[in-house]
């Protein structure tokens, strides 16, 4: 019995470590973008769906106003999603600088207000390249020009770009930054391997005609989340090899970690809820494999009270997990210039195991709160 169970545990461990080795290669396969030297020619529409963001939206718009991309080729559309604060008034105050305010009008209750907001903004847009970000994000002045340079040089249909947390105020937020960097690294590595599967909607660009070619959000509009990676998966399925990851620091978009455990868990359950719509079952299989590996760890630790050999197995698993995750995260944290956070992996490791098991169980079984609404 012990021998058989040990073999199964090592099988899950081998799967996870093999995946990390592949991801390490995927990240390394992402080369720096080509340098675009000619005059820009792409008309860009920046898309933002905003709800109750009066504390953040002004800084985001100011960053957009400071972009070094030609103003005559830039269109900014911000959709106010039934805000109950002064978000719409703040957006309206930038009208004389070319910022367009749309106010979402939903006659009936929806589960995905954000997708409707983005779709309506795209319908109004005049740009050829849609660049989506969030109302609480910050970006440097070369953000947009970096994205468009990559688009014009590489001709990708969709571009996933890096997102990072910043301005952390607590250990909890720093741990989130490290874990979030791991997730961004996974998505980037899959793209580097030609198997695009995940991305983040805070920094995502795609051709307007391709959005319509894949049917937009049709088929995925019953979920509150998924305006990013479910759309990416539709593009990847119809146009293999057409998605790129912009591995450039100037293209990083910054946002904030969640301030407390409750809001963090709500966010991660929202992200996990998208998995029910994954068309590529290989992605689902990978997620299940990672979940089973994490589940085997506390089981072996508890069984160690029955037989010390189980605890020894747990120690071996944890040691290998720490080693391979550190190797995977090192170049990613180096890219984000946050190597100082890497030692926190020692603390994050056991916390992440419990959290991952919980999210795997609860992500698709319960409704969650998002922007003052209860959705699924």
DOLUM-286813 format. One record per residue (C-alpha): residue number from 1; x negated, y negated, z negated. Coordinates in Angstrom, 1 decimal. Layout:
NUM / X / Y / Z
...
//
This chain:
1 / 0.0 / 0.0 / 0.0
2 / -2.7 / -2.5 / -1.0
3 / -4.8 / -1.5 / 2.1
4 / -1.8 / -2.0 / 4.4
5 / -0.8 / -5.3 / 2.9
6 / -4.4 / -6.6 / 2.9
7 / -4.6 / -5.7 / 6.6
8 / -1.4 / -7.7 / 7.3
9 / -2.7 / -10.7 / 5.3
10 / -6.0 / -10.6 / 7.2
11 / -4.0 / -10.4 / 10.4
12 / -2.1 / -13.6 / 9.6
13 / -5.4 / -15.2 / 8.5
14 / -7.1 / -14.2 / 11.7
15 / -4.2 / -15.7 / 13.7
16 / -4.5 / -19.0 / 11.9
17 / -8.3 / -19.2 / 12.1
18 / -8.2 / -18.2 / 15.8
19 / -5.7 / -21.0 / 16.4
20 / -7.9 / -23.5 / 14.7
21 / -10.9 / -22.4 / 16.8
22 / -8.8 / -22.9 / 20.0
23 / -7.7 / -26.3 / 18.7
24 / -11.3 / -27.3 / 18.0
25 / -12.1 / -26.5 / 21.7
26 / -9.0 / -28.4 / 22.8
27 / -10.0 / -31.6 / 21.0
28 / -13.5 / -31.3 / 22.4
29 / -12.1 / -30.9 / 25.9
30 / -10.5 / -34.4 / 25.7
31 / -13.0 / -36.7 / 27.3
32 / -13.2 / -40.4 / 27.1
33 / -10.9 / -42.1 / 29.6
34 / -12.1 / -43.4 / 32.9
35 / -12.9 / -47.1 / 33.0
36 / -10.4 / -49.0 / 35.2
37 / -12.0 / -51.9 / 36.9
38 / -9.5 / -53.2 / 39.4
39 / -6.7 / -55.8 / 38.8
40 / -3.7 / -54.3 / 37.0
41 / -0.6 / -53.6 / 39.1
42 / 1.8 / -51.7 / 36.8
43 / 4.9 / -53.4 / 35.5
44 / 5.3 / -52.2 / 31.9
45 / 8.3 / -52.2 / 29.7
46 / 7.7 / -51.9 / 25.9
47 / 10.6 / -50.1 / 24.2
48 / 11.4 / -50.4 / 20.5
49 / 14.5 / -49.2 / 18.7
50 / 14.8 / -51.1 / 15.4
51 / 17.1 / -50.7 / 12.4
52 / 16.8 / -52.7 / 9.2
53 / 13.1 / -53.6 / 9.8
54 / 13.1 / -57.3 / 8.7
55 / 10.0 / -56.6 / 6.6
56 / 8.0 / -55.3 / 9.5
57 / 9.4 / -56.4 / 12.9
58 / 7.8 / -59.8 / 13.0
59 / 4.2 / -58.4 / 12.6
60 / 4.9 / -55.9 / 15.3
61 / 6.2 / -58.5 / 17.7
62 / 3.3 / -60.8 / 17.0
63 / 0.9 / -57.9 / 17.8
64 / 2.8 / -57.4 / 21.1
65 / 2.5 / -61.1 / 21.9
66 / -1.3 / -60.9 / 21.3
67 / -1.9 / -58.1 / 23.9
68 / -4.5 / -58.9 / 26.6
69 / -2.4 / -57.2 / 29.3
70 / -1.1 / -59.7 / 31.9
71 / 2.1 / -61.3 / 30.6
72 / 3.7 / -61.4 / 34.0
73 / 3.5 / -57.5 / 34.1
74 / 4.9 / -57.1 / 30.6
75 / 8.5 / -56.7 / 29.5
76 / 9.5 / -56.3 / 25.9
77 / 13.0 / -54.8 / 25.0
78 / 13.9 / -54.3 / 21.4
79 / 17.2 / -52.6 / 20.6
80 / 18.8 / -53.5 / 17.3
81 / 20.5 / -50.4 / 16.0
82 / 23.3 / -51.8 / 13.8
83 / 20.9 / -53.4 / 11.4
84 / 22.4 / -54.8 / 8.2
85 / 19.6 / -57.2 / 7.5
86 / 18.0 / -60.0 / 9.5
87 / 16.2 / -57.8 / 12.0
88 / 18.3 / -59.0 / 15.0
89 / 17.8 / -62.7 / 14.0
90 / 14.0 / -62.2 / 13.8
91 / 14.0 / -60.6 / 17.3
92 / 16.2 / -63.3 / 18.7
93 / 13.8 / -66.0 / 17.5
94 / 11.2 / -64.7 / 20.1
95 / 13.6 / -65.0 / 23.0
96 / 11.8 / -68.1 / 24.3
97 / 8.6 / -65.9 / 24.5
98 / 10.2 / -63.3 / 26.7
99 / 11.3 / -60.8 / 24.0
100 / 14.7 / -59.3 / 25.0
101 / 17.2 / -58.3 / 22.3
102 / 19.7 / -55.6 / 22.9
103 / 22.3 / -54.8 / 20.3
104 / 23.4 / -51.2 / 20.3
105 / 27.2 / -50.8 / 20.7
106 / 28.3 / -47.3 / 19.7
107 / 32.1 / -46.8 / 19.9
108 / 32.0 / -43.4 / 18.2
109 / 29.7 / -41.9 / 15.6
110 / 26.5 / -40.4 / 17.0
111 / 23.9 / -38.1 / 15.7
112 / 21.1 / -39.7 / 17.8
113 / 21.4 / -43.4 / 17.8
114 / 17.7 / -43.8 / 18.5
115 / 17.9 / -41.8 / 21.8
116 / 20.9 / -43.8 / 22.9
117 / 19.1 / -47.1 / 22.1
118 / 16.0 / -46.0 / 24.1
119 / 18.2 / -44.8 / 27.0
120 / 20.1 / -48.0 / 27.2
121 / 16.9 / -50.0 / 27.1
122 / 15.4 / -47.9 / 29.9
123 / 18.6 / -48.5 / 32.0
124 / 18.1 / -52.3 / 31.6
125 / 14.3 / -52.2 / 32.1
126 / 12.5 / -53.4 / 35.2
127 / 9.1 / -51.8 / 34.5
128 / 7.7 / -48.7 / 36.1
129 / 5.9 / -47.5 / 33.0
130 / 7.9 / -47.2 / 29.7
131 / 5.7 / -47.6 / 26.6
132 / 7.5 / -46.7 / 23.4
133 / 6.5 / -47.7 / 19.9
134 / 8.2 / -48.3 / 16.6
135 / 9.3 / -51.4 / 14.8
136 / 7.0 / -50.9 / 11.8
137 / 3.8 / -50.3 / 13.9
138 / 0.7 / -52.4 / 14.3
139 / -1.7 / -52.4 / 17.2
140 / -4.8 / -54.2 / 18.4
141 / -4.9 / -56.6 / 21.4
142 / -6.3 / -53.9 / 23.8
143 / -3.6 / -51.3 / 23.0
144 / -1.5 / -51.9 / 26.1
145 / -4.3 / -52.5 / 28.5
146 / -5.9 / -49.2 / 27.3
147 / -2.8 / -47.3 / 28.0
148 / -2.2 / -48.8 / 31.4
149 / -5.9 / -48.4 / 32.4
150 / -5.6 / -44.7 / 31.6
151 / -2.4 / -44.5 / 33.5
152 / -3.7 / -46.2 / 36.6
153 / -7.0 / -44.3 / 36.5
154 / -5.6 / -40.8 / 35.8
155 / -2.1 / -40.9 / 37.3
156 / -0.5 / -39.0 / 34.5
157 / 3.3 / -38.9 / 34.3
158 / 3.3 / -39.1 / 30.5
159 / 0.6 / -40.3 / 28.1
160 / 0.5 / -39.4 / 24.4
161 / -1.8 / -41.8 / 22.4
162 / -3.1 / -41.7 / 18.9
163 / -1.2 / -42.8 / 15.8
164 / -2.7 / -43.2 / 12.3
165 / -1.6 / -44.3 / 8.9
166 / -3.4 / -47.3 / 7.3
167 / -3.3 / -49.6 / 4.3
168 / -2.8 / -46.8 / 1.8
169 / -2.0 / -47.8 / -1.8
170 / -2.2 / -44.5 / -3.6
171 / -3.7 / -41.0 / -3.5
172 / -0.4 / -39.7 / -2.3
173 / -0.5 / -42.0 / 0.8
174 / -4.2 / -41.1 / 1.5
175 / -3.3 / -37.4 / 1.4
176 / -0.5 / -38.1 / 3.9
177 / -3.0 / -39.9 / 6.2
178 / -5.2 / -36.8 / 6.2
179 / -2.3 / -34.4 / 6.9
180 / -0.9 / -36.7 / 9.5
181 / -4.3 / -36.9 / 11.3
182 / -4.2 / -33.1 / 11.3
183 / -0.8 / -33.1 / 13.1
184 / -2.0 / -35.8 / 15.6
185 / -5.1 / -33.7 / 16.2
186 / -3.0 / -30.6 / 16.9
187 / -0.9 / -32.4 / 19.5
188 / -3.9 / -33.8 / 21.2
189 / -5.7 / -30.5 / 21.2
190 / -2.8 / -28.7 / 22.8
191 / -2.8 / -31.4 / 25.6
192 / -6.6 / -30.9 / 25.9
193 / -5.9 / -27.2 / 26.6
194 / -3.2 / -28.0 / 29.1
195 / -0.4 / -26.8 / 26.8
196 / 1.3 / -30.1 / 25.9
197 / 3.8 / -29.4 / 23.1
198 / 3.8 / -32.2 / 20.4
199 / 3.3 / -35.9 / 20.3
200 / 4.4 / -39.0 / 18.3
201 / 7.0 / -41.5 / 19.6
202 / 5.2 / -44.4 / 17.9
203 / 2.7 / -44.3 / 20.8
204 / 4.1 / -42.7 / 23.9
205 / 4.2 / -43.8 / 27.6
206 / 6.0 / -42.3 / 30.6
207 / 7.0 / -43.2 / 34.1
208 / 10.6 / -44.4 / 34.3
209 / 11.3 / -42.3 / 37.4
210 / 10.0 / -39.2 / 35.6
211 / 12.3 / -39.9 / 32.6
212 / 15.3 / -39.8 / 35.1
213 / 13.8 / -36.8 / 37.0
214 / 13.9 / -34.6 / 33.9
215 / 17.4 / -35.8 / 33.0
216 / 16.3 / -38.2 / 30.2
217 / 17.6 / -37.0 / 26.8
218 / 20.3 / -34.8 / 28.3
219 / 20.3 / -31.5 / 26.5
220 / 18.4 / -32.8 / 23.4
221 / 20.7 / -35.7 / 22.5
222 / 22.6 / -33.7 / 19.8
223 / 19.6 / -34.0 / 17.5
224 / 18.8 / -37.3 / 15.6
225 / 15.1 / -36.7 / 16.2
226 / 13.2 / -35.5 / 19.3
227 / 13.0 / -38.6 / 21.5
228 / 9.2 / -37.9 / 21.7
229 / 8.1 / -34.3 / 21.7
230 / 11.3 / -32.8 / 23.1
231 / 11.1 / -35.2 / 26.0
232 / 7.4 / -34.3 / 26.3
233 / 8.3 / -30.6 / 26.5
234 / 10.9 / -31.3 / 29.3
235 / 8.2 / -33.1 / 31.3
236 / 5.6 / -30.4 / 30.6
237 / 8.0 / -27.7 / 31.8
238 / 8.9 / -29.5 / 35.1
239 / 5.5 / -31.1 / 35.8
240 / 2.7 / -28.9 / 34.3
241 / -0.6 / -30.7 / 33.9
242 / 1.0 / -34.1 / 34.2
243 / 0.5 / -35.1 / 30.5
244 / -2.6 / -36.7 / 29.1
245 / -3.9 / -37.8 / 25.7
246 / -5.6 / -41.1 / 25.5
247 / -8.6 / -40.5 / 23.3
248 / -9.6 / -44.1 / 22.8
249 / -9.8 / -46.0 / 19.5
250 / -8.4 / -49.2 / 21.1
251 / -5.2 / -47.3 / 21.9
252 / -4.5 / -46.3 / 18.3
253 / -1.2 / -47.5 / 16.8
254 / -1.0 / -47.9 / 13.1
255 / 1.9 / -47.3 / 10.7
256 / 2.4 / -46.7 / 7.0
257 / 2.7 / -43.5 / 5.0
258 / 5.8 / -42.8 / 3.0
259 / 5.7 / -44.4 / -0.5
260 / 7.3 / -41.5 / -2.4
261 / 7.9 / -37.8 / -2.2
262 / 11.6 / -38.0 / -1.4
263 / 11.2 / -40.2 / 1.7
264 / 8.2 / -38.1 / 2.8
265 / 10.2 / -34.8 / 2.6
266 / 13.2 / -36.4 / 4.4
267 / 10.8 / -37.5 / 7.2
268 / 9.2 / -34.0 / 7.6
269 / 12.6 / -32.3 / 7.5
270 / 13.6 / -34.6 / 10.4
271 / 10.5 / -33.6 / 12.3
272 / 11.0 / -29.9 / 11.6
273 / 14.6 / -30.1 / 12.8
274 / 13.4 / -30.5 / 16.4
275 / 12.1 / -26.9 / 16.5
276 / 15.5 / -25.5 / 17.2
277 / 15.4 / -27.1 / 20.6
278 / 12.0 / -25.9 / 21.7
279 / 12.3 / -24.2 / 25.1
280 / 8.7 / -22.8 / 25.0
281 / 9.0 / -19.8 / 22.6
282 / 5.2 / -19.6 / 22.4
283 / 5.3 / -22.9 / 20.4
284 / 7.9 / -21.4 / 18.1
285 / 5.8 / -18.3 / 17.7
286 / 2.8 / -20.3 / 16.8
287 / 4.7 / -22.2 / 14.2
288 / 6.1 / -19.0 / 12.7
289 / 2.6 / -17.5 / 12.6
290 / 1.3 / -20.5 / 10.7
291 / 4.2 / -20.4 / 8.3
292 / 3.6 / -16.7 / 7.6
293 / -0.1 / -17.3 / 6.9
294 / 0.8 / -20.0 / 4.4
295 / 3.4 / -17.8 / 2.8
296 / 0.9 / -15.0 / 2.3
297 / -1.3 / -17.3 / 0.2
298 / 0.9 / -17.8 / -2.8
299 / 2.2 / -14.2 / -2.6
300 / -1.4 / -12.9 / -2.9
301 / -2.2 / -15.4 / -5.7
302 / 0.9 / -14.1 / -7.7
303 / 0.1 / -10.5 / -6.9
304 / -3.3 / -11.1 / -8.4
305 / -1.7 / -10.8 / -11.8
306 / -0.8 / -7.3 / -10.8
307 / -4.1 / -6.3 / -9.2
308 / -7.3 / -8.4 / -9.1
309 / -7.9 / -7.3 / -5.5
310 / -5.0 / -9.4 / -4.3
311 / -6.4 / -12.5 / -6.0
312 / -9.8 / -11.8 / -4.3
313 / -8.0 / -11.7 / -1.0
314 / -6.3 / -15.0 / -1.8
315 / -9.7 / -16.6 / -2.6
316 / -11.1 / -15.3 / 0.7
317 / -8.1 / -16.7 / 2.6
318 / -8.4 / -20.1 / 0.9
319 / -12.1 / -20.3 / 1.5
320 / -11.7 / -19.6 / 5.2
321 / -8.8 / -22.0 / 5.4
322 / -10.8 / -24.8 / 3.9
323 / -13.8 / -24.2 / 6.1
324 / -12.1 / -24.0 / 9.4
325 / -9.7 / -26.9 / 8.7
326 / -12.7 / -29.0 / 7.7
327 / -14.5 / -28.2 / 11.0
328 / -11.3 / -29.0 / 12.9
329 / -10.6 / -32.3 / 11.0
330 / -14.2 / -33.6 / 11.0
331 / -14.2 / -35.0 / 14.6
332 / -10.6 / -36.2 / 14.3
333 / -11.3 / -38.2 / 11.2
334 / -14.5 / -39.4 / 12.8
335 / -12.5 / -40.6 / 15.8
336 / -10.1 / -42.5 / 13.4
337 / -13.1 / -43.8 / 11.4
338 / -11.6 / -42.2 / 8.2
339 / -14.3 / -39.6 / 7.4
340 / -14.1 / -40.8 / 3.7
341 / -10.7 / -39.1 / 3.4
342 / -12.0 / -35.6 / 4.4
343 / -13.1 / -34.6 / 0.9
344 / -9.4 / -34.9 / -0.1
345 / -8.8 / -31.7 / 1.8
346 / -9.7 / -29.9 / -1.4
347 / -6.6 / -31.5 / -3.1
348 / -4.4 / -31.3 / 0.0
349 / -5.0 / -27.6 / 0.7
350 / -2.8 / -26.1 / -2.1
351 / -0.2 / -28.9 / -1.9
352 / 0.2 / -28.5 / 1.9
353 / 0.8 / -24.7 / 1.5
354 / 3.8 / -25.2 / -0.7
355 / 5.1 / -28.1 / 1.3
356 / 4.8 / -26.2 / 4.6
357 / 6.7 / -23.2 / 3.2
358 / 9.4 / -25.5 / 1.9
359 / 9.8 / -27.4 / 5.2
360 / 9.9 / -24.2 / 7.2
361 / 12.8 / -23.0 / 5.1
362 / 14.7 / -26.3 / 4.8
363 / 13.9 / -28.1 / 8.0
364 / 16.7 / -26.5 / 10.0
365 / 19.2 / -25.7 / 7.3
366 / 20.2 / -29.0 / 5.8
367 / 21.1 / -32.5 / 6.9
368 / 18.7 / -35.3 / 6.0
369 / 18.8 / -39.0 / 5.4
370 / 17.3 / -41.3 / 8.1
371 / 17.7 / -45.1 / 8.3
372 / 20.6 / -45.1 / 5.9
373 / 22.5 / -42.4 / 7.7
374 / 22.9 / -38.7 / 7.0
375 / 22.1 / -36.8 / 10.2
376 / 21.0 / -33.4 / 11.4
//
